[in-house]
């Protein structure tokens, strides 16, 4: 059987590749290998490893490469450490193909290791245009990858324009849509009825049958030094509205610590009764919260990508997702409290949008597994211009 190695480095990685992992695991011609690193194995970021194990995936290897500090220097060092560990792991597992997800900095480690070791690379969610260092990483991985699984037709065309062989570029949709489609067959209120008791967090509990906001704001690495001011503007807007709010802690990118400090300082100063903070939530819980929230606020790709399929009213703040293909559900605003609060009011009053399939129809995982079972692109890429 063909060995397919999937690397998961954080909670977003897992939600973006879970359906592929499941499809590969059940495919008769494929053998799934799972490798975990970066924030996926750290408790302060929710230790996604525990969730992955509870979903029935047993990791073949875990490694620790995340350097404390959350600044540009530690991101670079973490990437270097990950490269060394990935080389050792691949030498042991001997996969025939490594699946790389999206654009996170930790993905560069496994990409470079696989490329130098003549291991074929499959890249999901490439070809998209956003902003920050993520876009550079995403396009760099595209040039290393041997087979591509973009999430929409716009991205497929862009990858081909970058010189990639059209016969190995497949518009399969976003694997995250698969999980959402399956999960939302269940009643969201029933699934979430004990969310505060089960997943803890800090802050007051509130009735999810009443309007509430869901907030996920991460640092913009190319705007390092400004992230504290950016989260302060968001918190000011939220405090003006005082709508019950569930907020998630940021990821470990450079500047993430500034956002965390801003949230902590705000809580200590204002003691907001409307705010509840979760370190991390399982993918299915987050999907159900998106399904019933009055508005998703921040700069997570979920507002643009998952929100389009669910119809979630979303307010996207700043530059992190500003050029990503989007549906009508997402409003773009700057890092200005008044703009943020006005956009939230508009979205709350609007309510849910019609579903959009710009990021797929919920069948990406099975399509990717089947293509991987039959495809054997040459190690030496031939770029066409």
Secondary structure, 3 states (H helix, E strand, C coil): CEEEEEEECCHHHHHHHHHHHHHHHHCCCEEEEEEECHHHHCHHHCCHHHHHHHCCCCCCEECCCCCCCCCHHHHHHHHHHHHHHHHHHHHHHCCCEEEEECCCHHHHHHHHHHHHCCCEEEEECCCCCCCHHHHHHHHHHHHHCCEEECCCHHHHHHHHHCCCCHHHECCCCCHHHHHHHHHCCCCHHHHCCCHHHHHCCEECCCCCCCCCEEEECCCCHHHCCCHHHHHHHHHHHHHHHCCCEEEECCCCCCCHHHHHHHHHHHHHHHCCCCEEEECCCCHHHHHHHHHHCCEEEECCHHHHHHHHHHCCCEEEECCCCCCCCCCCCEEEECCCHHHHHHHHHHHHHHCCCCCCCCCCCCCHHHHHHHHHHHCCCCCCCCCCC
